[in-house]
Amino acid sequence: MKSSERNFARRIDLTSLQLFVAVCELGSIGKAAEREFIAASAVSKRLSDLEALLSTPLLYRHTRGVDLTPAGESLLHHARSVLFSLEKMQGELSEYADGVRGHVRVHASISAIVQFLPEDLGDFIRQHAEIKIDLEEHLSTEVIRAVQEGAADLGVCNTANGIGALQARPYRHDKLVLIVPKGHALLTQKAVHFEAALDHDQVGLHSNSSIYLAMRQAAAAVGRTIKLRIHVTGLDAMCRMIHNGLGVGVMPLRAFELMHGVGELASVTLLDDWADRRIELVARDFSTLPLTARLLVDHLSSQASSL
């Protein structure tokens, strides 16, 4: 490491980085000061010192708050990565003190969590009781972002919309089906293209979910729009809405089969190619993951051949 690099590493202040991230997240020095319980003038001084250290402006200051300069955008990315790493270090070391030999941070889509992960993670924990798994549910796009930014060691999600520079390994496949109330006209056919459902009101998942994005793209491909009645955040809520006559919806078949007794409903096979989906494991670099994470990856990867 060069002398200038060592000096920079010694002079950079973690508290200032934390305050900088807070200002960026809230868009205001005043709001960041309130959240962090520090005077606004002190926050402003630390930001000015940070800009002086880096010899470049980081923020555009105006009456409504602040916006990031290009240099500020770059620093925000690196600051988050540094702070995430520190949190990970603190968490892992504290758990060693408690007798836990490591943990893995996993972010996963609702489809993966509902259909596959409970059994697979349960099997893993029974084999590796000393390893703790922190699991969070997010949209597939958010799972990929979390892995890119270092907020998660491992992601489990649908990868149809791309993963950028991340690496991926096979995990599971799922099949999307159309869910309708029993007695619905579409049940007269064993299988349909999604286009046949566009004449009916729809109960959709979150607007940024991979399933809803695929539905929108399918509708646009035939020059149609979705007659959306309501967005819901969970598959059980979708079933209840469909049961009560608010429309039809699309969800993974296995998830529907696991929801015993949630309404008088039936499934119709979708013939569209996008209804057959890959759920994959994603990481920045599988070879550099901690040993505990690599053990989990190996375990989950082994499930790909059991479909």
BATIVO-577591 format. One record per residue (C-alpha): residue number from 1; x negated, y, z. Coordinates in nm, 2 decimals. Example, Ala and Ser with C-alpha at 12.3 -4.5 7.8 and 13.67 -1.06 7.14 Angstrom:
BATIVO-577591
n, xx, yy, zz
1, -1.23, -0.45, 0.78
2, -1.37, -0.11, 0.71
//
This chain:
BATIVO-577591
n, xx, yy, zz
1, 0.00, 0.00, 0.00
2, -0.13, 0.34, -0.10
3, -0.20, 0.60, 0.17
4, 0.08, 0.82, 0.04
5, 0.32, 0.53, 0.05
6, 0.22, 0.46, 0.41
7, 0.27, 0.82, 0.51
8, 0.61, 0.82, 0.35
9, 0.72, 0.50, 0.53
10, 0.60, 0.66, 0.86
11, 0.77, 0.99, 0.81
12, 1.11, 0.86, 0.68
13, 1.36, 0.88, 0.96
14, 1.63, 0.61, 1.00
15, 1.87, 0.84, 1.19
16, 1.85, 1.09, 0.90
17, 1.92, 0.80, 0.65
18, 2.22, 0.70, 0.86
19, 2.35, 1.06, 0.86
20, 2.29, 1.10, 0.49
21, 2.50, 0.79, 0.42
22, 2.77, 0.91, 0.65
23, 2.78, 1.25, 0.47
24, 2.80, 1.07, 0.13
25, 3.08, 0.84, 0.25
26, 3.29, 1.13, 0.39
27, 3.20, 1.40, 0.14
28, 3.15, 1.65, 0.41
29, 2.87, 1.74, 0.66
30, 3.13, 1.85, 0.92
31, 3.33, 1.52, 0.90
32, 3.01, 1.32, 0.92
33, 2.90, 1.52, 1.23
34, 3.24, 1.45, 1.40
35, 3.21, 1.08, 1.32
36, 2.86, 1.05, 1.44
37, 2.91, 1.28, 1.75
38, 2.64, 1.53, 1.65
39, 2.65, 1.90, 1.58
40, 2.70, 1.99, 1.21
41, 2.40, 2.22, 1.23
42, 2.18, 1.93, 1.34
43, 2.31, 1.71, 1.05
44, 2.24, 1.99, 0.81
45, 1.89, 2.03, 0.94
46, 1.81, 1.66, 0.91
47, 1.93, 1.66, 0.55
48, 1.72, 1.96, 0.47
49, 1.42, 1.79, 0.62
50, 1.49, 1.48, 0.42
51, 1.51, 1.69, 0.10
52, 1.18, 1.85, 0.19
53, 1.02, 1.52, 0.25
54, 1.13, 1.39, -0.09
55, 1.07, 1.72, -0.26
56, 1.41, 1.71, -0.44
57, 1.77, 1.82, -0.37
58, 1.99, 1.54, -0.26
59, 2.33, 1.72, -0.24
60, 2.52, 1.98, -0.42
61, 2.68, 2.19, -0.13
62, 3.01, 2.38, -0.20
63, 3.30, 2.51, 0.00
64, 3.50, 2.18, -0.03
65, 3.21, 1.96, 0.09
66, 2.92, 1.80, -0.09
67, 2.85, 1.60, -0.40
68, 2.54, 1.38, -0.48
69, 2.27, 1.49, -0.71
70, 2.11, 1.21, -0.93
71, 1.83, 1.18, -0.67
72, 2.10, 1.16, -0.40
73, 2.27, 0.87, -0.58
74, 1.94, 0.68, -0.60
75, 1.87, 0.75, -0.23
76, 2.22, 0.64, -0.13
77, 2.17, 0.30, -0.30
78, 1.83, 0.25, -0.13
79, 1.94, 0.38, 0.21
80, 2.24, 0.14, 0.22
81, 2.01, -0.15, 0.13
82, 1.76, -0.05, 0.41
83, 2.04, -0.01, 0.67
84, 2.20, -0.34, 0.57
85, 1.87, -0.51, 0.61
86, 1.82, -0.36, 0.96
87, 2.17, -0.47, 1.06
88, 2.10, -0.82, 0.93
89, 1.77, -0.83, 1.12
90, 1.93, -0.72, 1.44
91, 2.22, -0.96, 1.41
92, 1.99, -1.26, 1.33
93, 1.74, -1.18, 1.61
94, 2.02, -1.14, 1.87
95, 2.17, -1.47, 1.77
96, 1.83, -1.65, 1.81
97, 1.83, -1.51, 2.16
98, 2.18, -1.67, 2.21
99, 2.06, -2.00, 2.07
100, 2.21, -1.97, 1.72
101, 1.95, -2.05, 1.46
102, 2.08, -1.83, 1.18
103, 2.38, -1.71, 1.00
104, 2.50, -1.65, 0.65
105, 2.71, -1.36, 0.53
106, 2.97, -1.47, 0.28
107, 3.22, -1.26, 0.08
108, 3.48, -1.45, -0.11
109, 3.80, -1.40, -0.31
110, 4.14, -1.49, -0.18
111, 4.16, -1.77, -0.43
112, 3.84, -1.93, -0.30
113, 3.94, -1.88, 0.06
114, 4.29, -2.02, 0.03
115, 4.21, -2.32, -0.20
116, 3.87, -2.45, -0.12
117, 3.65, -2.28, 0.15
118, 3.83, -2.39, 0.47
119, 3.75, -2.76, 0.40
120, 3.41, -2.70, 0.25
121, 3.29, -2.47, 0.52
122, 3.44, -2.69, 0.79
123, 3.23, -2.99, 0.66
124, 2.92, -2.77, 0.65
125, 2.96, -2.65, 1.01
126, 3.01, -3.00, 1.13
127, 2.68, -3.09, 0.98
128, 2.50, -2.77, 1.08
129, 2.66, -2.65, 1.41
130, 2.36, -2.42, 1.48
131, 2.44, -2.20, 1.17
132, 2.71, -1.93, 1.20
133, 2.90, -1.82, 0.89
134, 3.04, -1.47, 0.87
135, 3.32, -1.48, 0.60
136, 3.51, -1.18, 0.46
137, 3.79, -1.18, 0.20
138, 3.76, -0.93, -0.08
139, 3.86, -0.88, -0.44
140, 3.62, -1.05, -0.69
141, 3.49, -0.72, -0.81
142, 3.42, -0.62, -0.45
143, 3.25, -0.95, -0.37
144, 3.01, -0.90, -0.66
145, 2.94, -0.54, -0.55
146, 2.87, -0.65, -0.19
147, 2.61, -0.91, -0.31
148, 2.45, -0.65, -0.54
149, 2.42, -0.40, -0.25
150, 2.30, -0.66, 0.00
151, 2.61, -0.65, 0.22
152, 2.66, -1.02, 0.16
153, 2.40, -1.30, 0.11
154, 2.64, -1.51, -0.09
155, 2.96, -1.44, -0.30
156, 3.23, -1.69, -0.40
157, 3.46, -1.55, -0.66
158, 3.59, -1.55, -1.02
159, 3.32, -1.43, -1.25
160, 3.52, -1.37, -1.57
161, 3.45, -0.99, -1.57
162, 3.07, -1.03, -1.54
163, 2.81, -1.03, -1.26
164, 2.55, -0.80, -1.40
165, 2.20, -0.90, -1.29
166, 2.32, -1.15, -1.03
167, 2.26, -1.52, -1.05
168, 2.56, -1.77, -1.05
169, 2.61, -2.14, -0.98
170, 2.92, -2.35, -1.04
171, 3.15, -2.41, -0.75
172, 3.51, -2.49, -0.84
173, 3.77, -2.45, -1.12
174, 4.12, -2.34, -1.06
175, 4.43, -2.33, -1.27
176, 4.67, -2.04, -1.28
177, 5.04, -2.11, -1.31
178, 5.36, -1.91, -1.33
179, 5.57, -1.92, -1.01
180, 5.95, -1.88, -1.05
181, 6.25, -1.94, -0.83
182, 6.42, -2.28, -0.87
183, 6.68, -2.26, -1.14
184, 6.50, -2.00, -1.33
185, 6.54, -2.00, -1.71
186, 6.17, -2.06, -1.77
187, 6.19, -2.39, -1.59
188, 6.36, -2.54, -1.90
189, 6.00, -2.55, -2.05
190, 5.72, -2.76, -1.90
191, 5.46, -2.51, -2.02
192, 5.46, -2.15, -2.16
193, 5.23, -1.88, -2.27
194, 5.22, -1.58, -2.04
195, 5.39, -1.38, -2.31
196, 5.72, -1.56, -2.23
197, 5.71, -1.42, -1.88
198, 5.68, -1.06, -2.00
199, 6.06, -1.03, -2.04
200, 6.09, -1.07, -1.66
201, 6.01, -0.85, -1.36
202, 5.67, -0.93, -1.21
203, 5.54, -0.96, -0.86
204, 5.17, -0.89, -0.89
205, 4.86, -0.91, -0.67
206, 4.64, -0.60, -0.60
207, 4.59, -0.39, -0.92
208, 4.22, -0.46, -0.92
209, 4.24, -0.84, -0.86
210, 4.10, -1.07, -1.12
211, 4.44, -1.23, -1.17
212, 4.63, -0.91, -1.23
213, 4.36, -0.78, -1.46
214, 4.39, -1.10, -1.67
215, 4.77, -1.05, -1.68
216, 4.73, -0.69, -1.80
217, 4.48, -0.79, -2.07
218, 4.71, -1.07, -2.19
219, 5.00, -0.84, -2.21
220, 4.80, -0.58, -2.40
221, 4.68, -0.84, -2.64
222, 5.04, -0.89, -2.77
223, 5.13, -0.52, -2.75
224, 5.34, -0.55, -2.43
225, 5.33, -0.41, -2.08
226, 5.40, -0.58, -1.75
227, 5.73, -0.50, -1.59
228, 5.58, -0.47, -1.24
229, 5.83, -0.47, -0.96
230, 5.58, -0.47, -0.67
231, 5.22, -0.53, -0.58
232, 5.14, -0.75, -0.28
233, 4.81, -0.83, -0.11
234, 4.86, -1.20, -0.03
235, 4.98, -1.51, -0.20
236, 5.23, -1.59, 0.08
237, 5.39, -1.25, 0.04
238, 5.41, -1.31, -0.34
239, 5.60, -1.63, -0.28
240, 5.85, -1.47, -0.04
241, 5.91, -1.18, -0.29
242, 5.97, -1.43, -0.58
243, 6.20, -1.64, -0.36
244, 6.41, -1.33, -0.29
245, 6.46, -1.24, -0.65
246, 6.20, -0.96, -0.71
247, 6.05, -1.13, -1.01
248, 5.80, -1.40, -1.12
249, 5.43, -1.42, -1.04
250, 5.10, -1.58, -1.13
251, 4.88, -1.76, -0.87
252, 4.64, -2.06, -0.86
253, 4.82, -2.40, -0.86
254, 4.64, -2.55, -0.56
255, 4.72, -2.24, -0.35
256, 5.09, -2.28, -0.44
257, 5.08, -2.64, -0.35
258, 4.92, -2.56, -0.01
259, 5.20, -2.32, 0.07
260, 5.46, -2.57, 0.18
261, 5.81, -2.44, 0.24
262, 5.74, -2.07, 0.14
263, 6.07, -2.02, -0.05
264, 6.26, -2.23, -0.30
265, 6.01, -2.21, -0.58
266, 5.86, -2.40, -0.87
267, 5.56, -2.37, -1.10
268, 5.54, -2.36, -1.48
269, 5.21, -2.44, -1.65
270, 5.04, -2.15, -1.84
271, 4.90, -2.24, -2.18
272, 4.67, -1.94, -2.20
273, 4.29, -1.99, -2.20
274, 4.24, -1.74, -1.92
275, 4.46, -1.95, -1.69
276, 4.17, -2.20, -1.66
277, 3.92, -2.02, -1.44
278, 3.57, -2.07, -1.29
279, 3.50, -1.99, -0.93
280, 3.13, -1.95, -0.89
281, 2.86, -1.89, -0.62
282, 2.68, -1.56, -0.68
283, 2.36, -1.43, -0.52
284, 2.09, -1.18, -0.61
285, 1.83, -1.46, -0.62
286, 1.91, -1.80, -0.49
287, 1.54, -1.89, -0.46
288, 1.48, -1.60, -0.21
289, 1.78, -1.67, 0.01
290, 1.71, -1.75, 0.38
291, 1.69, -2.13, 0.45
292, 2.03, -2.12, 0.62
293, 2.19, -1.96, 0.31
294, 2.02, -2.21, 0.08
295, 2.16, -2.50, 0.28
296, 2.51, -2.36, 0.24
297, 2.46, -2.30, -0.14
298, 2.34, -2.67, -0.18
299, 2.64, -2.79, 0.01
300, 2.89, -2.58, -0.19
301, 2.72, -2.66, -0.52
302, 2.76, -3.03, -0.45
303, 3.14, -2.98, -0.45
304, 3.13, -2.88, -0.82
305, 3.10, -3.24, -0.92
306, 3.39, -3.35, -0.70
307, 3.66, -3.19, -0.91
//
